[in-house]
Amino acid sequence: MRYDLVIFDNDGVLVDSEPISNRVLAEYLTELGYPTTIEDSYRDFMGCAAHTVHDVVAERYGAKLPEGFDELFHARVFAAFGRELAPVRGAEELLKALQRDGVPYCLASSAHHSWIRTALDLTGLRAHHAEERIFSAQDVGVGKPAPDLFLHAARTLGADPARCLVIEDSRNGVLAARAAGMDVYGYAALTDPAKLTGAGATGLLTGLDQVLELLV
C-alpha cells in the first residue's frame, strides 16, 4: 500500500456540516451587527480554528465579540445539526471499506472535540472512529494551516508523515498537510478547486469513492 495512514478532515469531508455551520455563523454575525453572507463565511472561516472568527471581527471592525459567543454559536449549530446534519455521500461506505481492508485511518479537525463528537454521533459515524484516533486542534493549541495537528496525529499513531494521505476540503487544510510533508487530495465539493490546487493539493477528488483508488 502506498500509505501507512489516511487522515480525514471531518467537516465537509465526512459530515456535511459546512453549509449548516456557515449559514448559522453568517446569521449570528449579521445579527450582532457584522454583516456576513454564507459566501463570506465560507471564504473567511471554512477550515479555520474557532478563534479565527474573533480575530477577523477584531481586525475588520475593531470590535470584540460578546462573552459567551462561542457557546451560543455552538448551541445554535448543534440545534441545526440535530435537524439537518447527514454524512457526506459515500463516507460510511468508505470507512467500512477501510476497516474491512485493514487500512489505518484517523480524523484530524480544527474543530473542538465536542463539535467533532456531536457531528459523528448525529450522523452515525462515531462507531467507525476509535476514540484514540480522533484529533482536534485543541490537542496542539493551534489549528490549520499550521502543520501541528497533522504531525501530532501521525506521531501518535506511529506513522511517517511522508507516508500519510490527507483528505481535505479547505485551503487551510491543504496548506497544513503540505507543511507537514504529507500528500493531500482536495475534496472539491464546496471549495473552488483552484484554491485547493493553488494551496498545493497533490490532486483533487469529486467523490469519496475515489479515495480507495489512491491506496493501491
C-alpha positions in Angstrom: 0.0 0.0 0.0 1.2 3.5 -0.9 0.3 5.0 2.5 0.7 4.0 6.2 -2.1 6.3 7.4 -5.1 8.1 5.9 -6.1 11.3 7.7 -9.5 12.7 7.2 -10.8 16.2 7.9 -14.3 16.0 9.4 -16.4 19.0 8.4 -17.2 18.9 4.7 -15.3 15.6 4.2 -17.1 13.1 6.4 -20.0 15.1 7.7 -22.0 17.5 5.5 -21.8 20.3 8.1 -20.3 23.2 6.3 -23.5 24.6 4.7 -25.2 24.4 8.1 -22.5 25.8 10.3 -21.6 28.6 7.9 -25.2 29.6 7.4 -25.7 29.8 11.2 -22.5 31.7 11.7 -23.3 34.2 9.0 -26.8 34.8 10.5 -25.3 35.2 14.0 -22.6 37.7 13.0 -25.1 39.7 11.0 -27.5 39.8 14.0 -24.6 41.2 16.0 -24.0 44.0 13.6 -21.3 42.4 11.4 -23.0 41.8 8.0 -21.9 38.4 6.7 -23.2 36.3 3.9 -22.7 32.5 3.8 -20.2 33.1 0.9 -18.3 35.4 3.2 -18.3 32.7 5.9 -17.0 30.1 3.5 -14.2 32.4 2.4 -13.1 33.6 5.8 -13.8 30.8 8.2 -14.1 27.4 6.5 -11.4 25.1 7.7 -10.2 27.5 10.4 -9.9 27.2 14.1 -12.7 28.7 16.2 -10.6 31.7 17.3 -10.4 32.9 13.7 -13.9 34.4 13.9 -12.8 36.5 16.9 -9.6 37.5 15.0 -11.4 38.6 11.9 -14.0 40.6 13.7 -11.3 42.4 15.7 -9.3 43.1 12.6 -12.1 44.1 10.4 -14.3 46.0 12.8 -12.0 46.8 15.7 -14.6 45.1 17.9 -14.8 42.2 20.4 -17.4 39.5 20.2 -19.7 39.2 23.2 -18.9 37.0 26.1 -20.4 33.6 25.5 -20.3 33.9 21.7 -18.7 30.5 21.1 -21.1 28.7 23.5 -24.2 30.3 21.9 -22.9 29.7 18.4 -22.2 26.1 19.2 -25.7 25.7 20.7 -27.3 27.1 17.6 -25.2 24.9 15.3 -25.9 21.8 17.3 -29.6 22.5 17.2 -29.5 22.9 13.4 -27.3 19.8 13.2 -30.0 17.8 15.1 -32.5 18.8 12.4 -30.3 18.7 9.2 -26.9 17.0 9.6 -26.1 14.0 7.4 -22.9 12.2 6.4 -21.2 13.2 3.2 -22.3 10.9 0.5 -20.1 7.8 0.5 -18.5 8.5 3.8 -19.8 5.5 5.7 -19.2 3.1 2.9 -15.6 4.3 2.6 -14.9 3.9 6.3 -16.3 0.4 6.3 -14.1 -0.4 3.3 -11.0 0.9 5.1 -11.9 -1.2 8.1 -12.5 -4.3 6.0 -9.2 -3.9 4.2 -7.2 -3.1 7.4 -6.2 0.4 6.2 -5.2 2.6 9.2 -7.1 5.9 9.3 -7.9 8.8 11.7 -9.7 12.1 11.9 -7.9 15.4 12.4 -10.1 18.5 12.7 -9.6 22.1 13.7 -13.0 21.9 15.5 -13.3 21.4 19.2 -13.7 17.8 20.5 -17.3 18.4 21.5 -18.1 19.6 18.0 -16.5 16.6 16.4 -18.2 14.1 18.6 -21.6 15.7 18.2 -21.3 15.6 14.4 -20.2 12.0 14.5 -22.9 10.9 16.8 -25.7 12.6 14.8 -24.5 11.1 11.5 -23.9 7.6 12.9 -20.2 7.8 12.0 -19.0 7.6 15.6 -18.9 3.8 15.5 -16.3 4.0 12.8 -13.8 6.1 14.8 -11.8 4.7 17.7 -11.5 7.3 20.5 -7.7 7.4 20.2 -8.0 8.2 16.5 -9.9 11.4 16.9 -7.7 14.5 16.9 -8.6 18.2 17.4 -6.7 21.4 17.2 -7.4 21.6 20.9 -4.8 18.9 21.4 -2.0 21.0 20.0 -3.2 24.6 20.7 -3.1 25.7 17.1 -5.3 24.9 14.1 -4.7 24.7 10.4 -2.9 26.0 8.3 -0.2 25.1 10.9 1.0 21.6 10.4 1.0 20.7 14.1 -2.3 18.8 14.2 -1.4 16.5 11.3 2.1 15.9 12.7 0.6 15.2 16.1 -1.8 12.6 14.6 1.0 10.9 12.7 3.4 10.9 15.6 0.7 9.5 18.0 -0.1 6.7 15.6 3.5 5.9 14.7 3.2 6.9 11.0 5.9 8.6 8.9 4.4 11.9 7.6 5.8 11.2 4.2 3.6 8.1 4.0 0.4 9.8 5.1 -2.5 10.7 2.9 -4.7 13.6 3.9 -8.3 14.2 2.6 -9.2 17.9 2.9 -11.8 20.3 1.6 -10.3 23.6 2.7 -7.3 25.7 1.6 -6.0 25.9 5.1 -6.2 22.1 5.5 -4.3 21.6 2.3 -1.6 24.1 3.4 -1.3 22.3 6.8 -0.9 18.9 5.2 1.7 20.2 2.7 3.6 21.9 5.6 3.6 18.6 7.4 5.2 16.9 4.4 2.1 14.8 3.5 0.3 14.0 0.3 -3.1 15.8 0.3 -6.1 15.4 -2.0 -8.6 18.1 -2.1 -12.3 17.2 -1.9 -13.8 19.8 -4.1 -17.4 19.9 -3.0 -17.9 23.5 -1.8 -14.4 24.8 -2.3 -13.2 26.2 -5.6 -10.8 23.5 -7.0 -8.4 26.2 -7.9 -8.0 27.2 -4.3 -7.1 23.6 -3.4 -4.6 23.2 -6.2 -3.2 26.6 -5.6 -2.5 25.7 -1.9 -0.6 22.7 -3.2 -3.1 19.8 -3.3 -1.5 16.7 -4.7 -4.7 16.1 -6.6 -8.5 16.5 -6.5 -11.4 14.3 -5.6 -15.0 14.7 -6.7 -16.3 11.7 -4.6 -15.1 9.8 -1.6 -15.3 6.6 -3.5 -12.1 7.7 -5.3 -10.1 7.5 -2.1 -9.7 3.8 -2.4 -8.1 4.2 -5.8 -5.3 6.3 -4.2 -4.2 3.4 -1.9 -3.2 0.9 -4.5 
